[in-house]
Amino acid sequence: MAPVKEKAVRNITFDELKKELPSDELHRLFMSVGWSDGSETPDMREKFNLPFKNSTLVVSAWIGDKLIGVVRVLSDQVVRSVIYDLVVDPEFQGKGIGRELIERCIQHFPHSEWLVQTEENTAVYYEKIGFKRDTRAFLRIASKWF
């Protein structure tokens, strides 16, 4: 087993290797930002980490055993990478943690095109990091989870 790549910054530890995060910590984090209302079934809560385990890259931020931020990426690792689920605990927002999570992702696949779908009110956050608005069509078939 390879050693975990970690870097402590202001008592925050970033982990770029572990994808199997504790479901209860992920669920707590998603609830803290209003992305979950707690109505998930026990089975759904138990499997809350499956999207992360199945992602190409997961970068997480910790203080001790508390998950305070996470982002996941699906990527072909060459041409295109898509950011999903950038979440930072409200208590720690505005401290550069989200930016650090994104920058660490981009370092993994620096020549890839990077995409993110977000709400209009959070688009400016990504623009500050260097993302540009795109006018291409965005099409979807909804998931049963939304």
C-alpha positions, -999 to +999 in steps of 0.1 A: +000+000+000+014+034-010+018+060+017-010+086+019+000+119+003-009+145+028+002+181+035-007+199+067-016+236+062-027+256+093-037+224+110-057+213+079-046+181+063-053+175+026-056+140+014-053+133-024-053+095-023-082+083-001-114+079-020-133+057+004-144+084+028-167+077+058-203+080+047-214+096+080-188+124+076-198+130+040-235+130+049-228+155+078-208+177+054-236+177+028-262+185+054-241+214+067-244+232+033-280+222+027-273+197+000-291+170+020-321+174+043-316+141+061-345+124+044-323+098+028-331+062+037-306+044+059-294+024+029-287+057+009-268+071+039-248+040+042-238+043+005-233+080+006-196+075-003-202+054-035-200+084-059-166+093-043-153+057-044-162+055-081-146+089-090-113+093-107-099+116-080-111+128-046-093+155-026-104+159+010-096+184+038-095+173+074-090+187+109-083+157+129-110+132+121-135+158+110-140+162+072-142+199+065-141+199+027-141+176-003-142+176-041-145+148-065-135+146-102-144+124-131-118+125-158-102+106-187-070+121-173-060+135-206-086+155-225-115+163-201-120+165-163-153+174-146-156+187-110-184+174-089-194+181-053-171+208-041-182+211-005-167+231+024-181+231+059-197+266+064-176+271+095-145+269+073-157+287+042-138+318+031-104+305+043-091+293+009-100+256+014-122+253-017-096+270-039-069+246-025-091+216-032-096+227-068-060+236-074-049+202-061-073+186-086-059+206-115-023+197-106-032+160-112-043+166-148-029+200-157-034+198-195-070+186-193-100+208-201-118+214-168-155+217-166-179+224-137-217+227-136-229+251-109-257+273-099-257+309-111-251+323-076-219+303-072-205+307-108-186+338-097-166+317-072-153+295-101-147+325-123-124+339-095-104+307-097-100+310-135-130+292-150-147+309-180-184+308-189-192+286-219-221+291-243-222+255-255-254+236-249-258+216-217-281+187-220-291+161-194-313+132-184-321+136-147-310+110-121-335+094-099-317+111-070-328+146-081 
